Amino acid sequence: MKEISSRIIGIDQGDVVLFSDFEDDGDMWTGSGDRERRKSLLFDRPFLKPPSVFVALSVWDIDNQTNARADISADAITEEGFDVVFKTWGDTRIARARVRWMAIGPVQGEDDWALY
């Protein structure tokens, strides 16, 4: 469990297209085997410490002739941002994917100041 001792808790969120591979025959749509897409995202303003980040698929357009396989996660979380990572494998064909995310953590308030 992550404890947050700040008086002010920041919540940042977004919704971003990770890829749209059917448009240009990208490897998520035409490939097979292990595949990964990684996208770096920045928060609107920095947190005081790396926040807790939740990611979920908000759009997943897949071929109905193959197995549906997906692994989505947040990686490399810092005070400034994180990487969203989407993985698939085998014969799965994914036309496009969009992710919704939320970060929760301590932020600097207007009345907070550091002495040193």
C-alpha positions in Angstrom: 0.0 0.0 0.0 1.2 3.5 -0.8 0.7 6.1 1.9 0.3 9.7 0.9 1.1 12.2 3.6 0.5 15.4 1.6 -2.4 17.7 2.4 -3.1 18.0 -1.3 -3.8 15.0 -3.5 -3.5 15.4 -7.2 -5.5 13.4 -9.7 -4.5 13.5 -13.4 -6.2 11.5 -16.1 -6.3 11.1 -19.9 -7.4 9.0 -22.8 -4.9 8.4 -25.6 -4.7 6.4 -28.8 -1.8 3.9 -28.6 -1.9 2.8 -32.2 -4.1 2.4 -35.3 -2.2 -0.2 -37.2 -4.9 -1.2 -39.7 -4.5 2.1 -41.5 -0.9 1.4 -42.5 -0.5 -2.4 -42.1 1.5 -2.0 -38.9 2.8 -5.1 -37.0 0.0 -5.2 -34.4 -2.4 -5.8 -37.4 -0.2 -7.8 -39.8 2.4 -9.4 -37.5 2.5 -12.4 -35.3 4.4 -13.6 -32.2 5.5 -11.3 -29.4 4.8 -7.6 -30.1 4.9 -4.5 -27.9 4.0 -0.8 -28.1 5.2 1.7 -25.6 4.1 5.3 -25.4 5.5 7.9 -23.0 3.0 10.3 -21.4 3.5 13.4 -19.3 1.4 14.6 -16.4 -0.2 18.1 -16.5 2.1 19.0 -13.6 4.6 17.0 -11.6 3.7 15.1 -8.5 5.9 15.3 -5.4 6.6 11.5 -5.6 5.8 9.0 -8.3 2.0 8.6 -8.2 -0.1 5.4 -8.4 -1.1 4.9 -12.0 -4.0 2.9 -13.3 -4.4 2.0 -17.0 -7.3 0.3 -18.8 -8.3 -0.2 -22.5 -11.0 2.2 -23.6 -11.0 1.0 -27.2 -9.8 -2.4 -28.5 -10.6 -3.2 -32.1 -9.5 -6.8 -32.9 -9.8 -9.3 -35.7 -12.6 -11.8 -34.8 -10.8 -14.7 -36.6 -7.9 -14.9 -34.1 -7.4 -15.2 -30.4 -7.8 -12.1 -28.3 -4.7 -11.6 -26.2 -3.6 -8.3 -24.5 -1.5 -7.2 -21.6 -1.5 -3.5 -20.7 0.4 -1.8 -17.9 2.1 1.4 -16.6 5.9 1.3 -16.5 8.7 3.7 -15.7 6.5 5.9 -13.4 8.1 9.1 -12.3 6.9 12.4 -10.8 6.7 13.8 -14.4 5.1 10.9 -16.3 5.0 7.3 -17.2 5.1 4.8 -20.1 2.0 2.9 -21.1 2.9 -0.6 -22.4 0.6 -2.7 -24.6 1.7 -6.3 -25.4 0.2 -9.1 -27.5 1.4 -12.4 -28.8 0.6 -15.4 -31.0 -1.8 -14.9 -33.9 -3.7 -12.0 -32.3 -4.5 -9.2 -34.8 -5.2 -5.8 -33.3 -6.4 -3.0 -35.5 -6.3 -0.2 -32.9 -6.1 0.4 -29.2 -6.8 3.4 -27.0 -6.0 3.6 -23.3 -7.6 5.5 -20.4 -5.4 6.3 -17.5 -5.5 7.9 -14.0 -2.7 9.0 -11.7 -3.2 9.7 -8.0 -0.5 11.2 -5.7 0.8 14.1 -3.6 1.2 17.5 -5.3 2.6 20.8 -4.2 0.0 23.3 -3.0 0.1 27.0 -3.3 0.8 27.4 0.4 3.5 24.8 0.5 7.1 25.9 0.4 10.4 24.3 1.1 13.0 25.7 3.4 15.9 23.8 2.0 
